[in-house]
């Protein structure tokens, strides 16, 4: 048969398990307020049109790799990411115009 101390020990364990289950039930029954999703706001300087050019080039998709202006824009973005100060973007050539035949330093791979 079980001794008196063993019965108290078993009762204490059962009570602790009951308290833990009760605490879990109470916390799961609380209804949290719905979290409102707010889109992040991005602040860009008005004089820098690199972001607009990056969006335009991203919209081109695979044609982006063929557009020399977009290649220059992505290179400028990489340089700024690595800490080089901003410099003016090259002028954009109109669609259909012949691109200048100047090799860039990244062409020799």
C-alpha positions as CSV (number, residue, x, y, z in Angstrom):
1,X,0.0,0.0,0.0
2,X,0.9,3.6,-0.5
3,X,2.2,5.6,2.5
4,X,0.9,8.9,3.5
5,X,3.8,10.9,2.0
6,X,3.5,9.1,-1.4
7,X,-0.2,10.0,-1.5
8,X,0.5,13.7,-0.9
9,X,3.3,13.6,-3.5
10,X,0.9,12.1,-6.1
11,X,-1.8,14.6,-5.2
12,X,0.7,17.5,-5.6
13,X,1.8,16.3,-9.0
14,X,-1.8,16.0,-10.1
15,X,-2.5,19.5,-8.8
16,X,0.5,21.0,-10.7
17,X,-0.6,19.3,-13.9
18,X,-4.2,20.6,-13.4
19,X,-2.8,24.2,-12.8
20,X,-0.7,24.0,-16.0
21,X,-3.6,22.7,-18.1
22,X,-5.8,25.5,-16.7
23,X,-3.2,28.1,-17.5
24,X,-2.9,26.9,-21.1
25,X,-6.7,26.9,-21.5
26,X,-7.0,30.4,-20.2
27,X,-4.3,31.8,-22.4
28,X,-5.7,30.1,-25.5
29,X,-9.2,31.5,-24.8
30,X,-8.1,35.1,-24.8
31,X,-8.9,36.8,-28.0
32,X,-6.1,39.0,-29.2
33,X,-7.0,42.1,-31.1
34,X,-6.5,41.7,-34.9
35,X,-3.2,43.1,-36.1
36,X,-3.7,45.8,-38.7
37,X,-1.3,45.3,-41.6
38,X,0.1,48.6,-42.6
39,X,2.3,48.8,-45.7
40,X,5.8,50.1,-44.9
41,X,6.5,53.6,-46.1
42,X,9.7,54.2,-47.9
43,X,11.1,57.6,-47.8
44,X,13.3,58.5,-50.8
45,X,15.0,61.8,-51.6
46,X,13.2,63.7,-54.3
47,X,16.4,64.5,-56.2
48,X,17.5,60.8,-56.5
49,X,15.6,59.0,-59.3
50,X,17.6,55.7,-58.8
51,X,14.6,54.0,-57.1
52,X,12.3,55.0,-60.0
53,X,14.8,53.6,-62.5
54,X,15.2,50.4,-60.5
55,X,11.4,49.9,-60.5
56,X,11.3,50.6,-64.3
57,X,14.1,48.1,-65.0
58,X,12.5,45.5,-62.7
59,X,9.3,45.8,-64.7
60,X,11.2,44.9,-67.9
61,X,11.9,41.4,-66.6
62,X,14.4,39.4,-68.8
63,X,14.8,42.4,-71.2
64,X,16.5,44.2,-68.3
65,X,19.7,42.4,-69.0
66,X,19.8,43.7,-72.6
67,X,19.1,47.3,-71.7
68,X,22.4,49.2,-71.3
69,X,20.7,51.9,-69.2
70,X,19.4,49.3,-66.8
71,X,22.8,47.6,-66.6
72,X,24.2,51.0,-65.5
73,X,21.4,51.6,-63.0
74,X,21.9,48.1,-61.4
75,X,25.7,48.7,-61.2
76,X,25.1,52.1,-59.6
77,X,22.7,50.4,-57.1
78,X,25.4,47.8,-56.2
79,X,28.0,50.5,-55.8
80,X,25.8,52.5,-53.4
81,X,25.0,49.4,-51.5
82,X,28.7,48.8,-50.8
83,X,29.1,52.4,-49.5
84,X,30.3,54.5,-52.5
85,X,28.6,57.9,-52.6
86,X,25.9,58.6,-55.1
87,X,26.7,59.9,-58.5
88,X,24.4,61.0,-61.3
89,X,22.8,58.3,-63.4
90,X,23.8,58.1,-67.1
91,X,21.2,59.6,-69.5
92,X,18.6,57.1,-70.7
93,X,18.6,56.3,-74.4
94,X,15.2,56.2,-76.0
95,X,13.8,52.8,-76.9
96,X,15.0,51.6,-80.3
97,X,18.0,53.9,-80.3
98,X,21.4,52.4,-80.8
99,X,23.4,52.0,-77.7
100,X,27.0,53.3,-77.6
101,X,29.6,50.6,-78.3
102,X,31.7,51.2,-75.1
103,X,32.6,48.1,-73.3
104,X,32.1,48.2,-69.6
105,X,34.6,46.8,-67.1
106,X,32.2,44.0,-66.1
107,X,32.0,42.5,-69.7
108,X,35.2,40.5,-69.4
109,X,34.0,37.4,-67.5
